[in-house]
Amino acid sequence: MSILKVAKLGNPVLREVARPISARQIQTADIQRLIKDMFDTMREYGGIGLAAPQVHVAVQIAVIEELELQGRQLMAPQVLINPSVEKASEEIHEDWEGCLSIPDFRGRVPRHRLINVQAYDESGKKLRFQAEGIQARVIQHETDHLGGKIFLDRMTDFQSLSYLQEFSRYWQPKGKKQR
């Protein structure tokens, strides 16, 4: 397993539309290694999600880290291959986001609170589920990367765009650690 180099804002790979993975490719050693390396890379840099284009591979794979808050599991680790996301309600929620490809910045991004997701997992099993809250936000953020978009493209007001140090000083709720 390896820590991969993360593409930063301005790298053309972040603006490419990622290629789908065929069902038979999912089980190949290269794809399985990429998935493991993506988890290692995400964890190394303290992320909670990572899309393959962020590690210079323009294929439709995203990984999501387990997230707990006050002993309650909010998200389980997950691999999404060729994900398709549709809104499940009209409700939009705006909240803070950051990105490993845009380090040291945070901004408020509107996202659908409830979504329907279809994808394949790392074994090629078809997944269909509904996601809400932080899980829905992370999935939408990562699937945006697969479509060549970054969170800045979704911001409707740049007044909240902040360097991480200033975010921690002025915007972050007291007692809440930022990942």
C-alpha positions in Angstrom: 0.0 0.0 0.0 1.1 3.5 -0.8 0.4 7.1 -0.1 -0.4 8.7 -3.4 0.3 12.2 -4.6 -2.8 14.4 -4.3 -3.6 16.6 -7.3 -4.0 20.3 -6.3 -6.4 22.9 -7.7 -5.2 23.9 -11.2 -4.2 20.4 -12.2 -6.2 19.5 -15.3 -7.1 16.0 -14.0 -9.4 17.6 -11.5 -11.5 19.0 -14.3 -11.7 15.8 -16.4 -14.9 13.7 -16.4 -13.7 10.3 -15.0 -14.1 7.1 -17.0 -16.5 4.4 -15.7 -15.0 1.1 -14.5 -16.2 -2.1 -16.2 -17.6 -4.9 -14.0 -14.7 -7.1 -14.8 -12.1 -4.4 -14.1 -13.3 -4.0 -10.5 -11.7 -7.2 -9.3 -8.3 -6.6 -11.0 -5.2 -6.3 -8.9 -4.7 -2.7 -10.2 -8.1 -1.5 -9.2 -8.0 -3.3 -5.8 -4.6 -1.7 -5.1 -5.8 1.7 -6.1 -8.7 1.4 -3.7 -6.4 0.4 -0.8 -4.0 3.2 -1.7 -6.8 5.7 -1.8 -7.9 4.8 1.7 -4.3 5.1 2.9 -3.9 8.4 1.2 -7.1 9.8 2.5 -6.2 8.8 6.1 -2.7 10.1 5.8 -4.0 13.6 4.9 -6.9 13.5 7.4 -9.7 13.5 4.8 -13.1 11.9 5.0 -13.5 11.2 1.3 -11.3 10.9 -1.8 -12.0 10.5 -5.5 -9.7 8.8 -7.9 -9.1 12.0 -10.0 -7.6 13.6 -6.8 -4.8 11.0 -7.0 -4.3 11.5 -10.8 -6.4 8.6 -11.9 -9.4 9.7 -14.0 -11.7 6.7 -13.1 -15.1 6.7 -11.3 -14.0 5.5 -7.8 -14.6 7.3 -4.6 -13.8 6.2 -1.0 -15.4 7.5 2.1 -13.9 7.2 5.6 -15.8 6.1 8.7 -17.0 9.1 10.7 -18.2 9.0 14.3 -19.4 11.9 16.5 -19.9 11.5 20.2 -19.8 7.7 19.9 -22.5 7.6 17.2 -21.5 6.3 13.8 -22.4 8.8 11.1 -20.8 7.0 8.1 -19.2 3.6 7.6 -16.2 3.2 5.3 -17.4 2.9 1.8 -16.2 2.4 -1.8 -18.4 3.8 -4.5 -17.6 2.7 -8.1 -19.5 4.4 -11.0 -21.8 6.2 -8.6 -25.0 7.8 -9.7 -26.6 10.3 -7.4 -30.1 11.8 -7.5 -31.8 14.1 -5.1 -34.4 12.4 -2.9 -35.9 15.7 -1.7 -35.8 19.3 -2.5 -34.3 20.2 0.9 -31.0 22.0 0.6 -28.6 22.4 3.5 -25.6 24.7 3.4 -22.5 23.7 5.5 -18.8 23.9 5.6 -16.6 21.8 3.2 -12.9 21.5 2.6 -11.0 19.4 0.1 -7.6 17.7 0.0 -7.1 19.1 -3.5 -7.7 22.7 -2.2 -5.8 22.5 1.1 -6.1 25.1 3.8 -9.5 26.4 2.5 -13.0 26.0 3.8 -16.3 27.3 2.4 -20.1 26.9 2.9 -21.6 24.8 0.2 -25.3 24.1 -0.5 -26.1 20.4 -1.0 -29.2 18.2 -1.0 -29.8 16.8 2.5 -31.2 13.5 1.2 -30.0 11.6 -1.9 -30.5 8.3 -3.7 -27.3 6.5 -4.6 -26.5 3.7 -7.0 -23.0 2.3 -7.3 -20.9 -0.8 -7.2 -18.7 -1.7 -4.2 -15.1 -2.9 -4.2 -16.3 -6.5 -4.9 -18.6 -5.5 -7.8 -21.8 -5.8 -5.8 -24.5 -3.4 -6.9 -25.4 -0.9 -4.1 -28.7 1.1 -3.8 -29.3 3.2 -0.8 -30.4 6.5 0.5 -28.0 8.9 2.2 -28.6 11.9 4.3 -26.8 14.5 6.3 -23.0 14.3 6.3 -22.9 11.1 4.4 -25.0 12.7 1.6 -22.7 15.7 1.6 -19.5 13.7 1.3 -21.0 11.5 -1.4 -22.1 14.6 -3.4 -18.6 16.2 -2.9 -16.8 13.1 -4.1 -19.1 12.4 -7.1 -18.6 16.1 -8.1 -14.9 15.2 -8.5 -15.8 12.3 -10.8 -17.6 14.8 -13.0 -14.8 17.3 -13.1 -16.2 19.7 -10.4 -14.8 21.0 -7.1 -16.7 22.5 -4.1 -15.9 26.0 -5.2 -18.1 25.4 -8.3 -21.1 24.8 -5.9 -20.6 27.8 -3.7 -23.3 30.4 -4.2 -21.6 33.0 -1.9 -17.9 33.4 -1.5 -18.1 35.5 1.6 -17.5 32.4 3.7 -14.4 31.2 1.8 -11.7 31.1 4.4 -8.2 29.9 5.0 -8.3 27.1 7.5 -6.5 29.1 10.1 -9.1 31.9 9.8 -11.9 29.4 9.7 -10.7 27.9 13.0 -10.4 31.4 14.5 -13.6 33.0 13.4 -16.1 30.4 12.0 -15.6 27.0 13.6 -17.9 26.2 16.5 -16.1 26.2 19.8 -15.0 22.7 20.9 -15.4 21.2 17.4 -12.3 19.8 15.8 -12.0 20.4 12.1 -10.7 17.5 9.9 
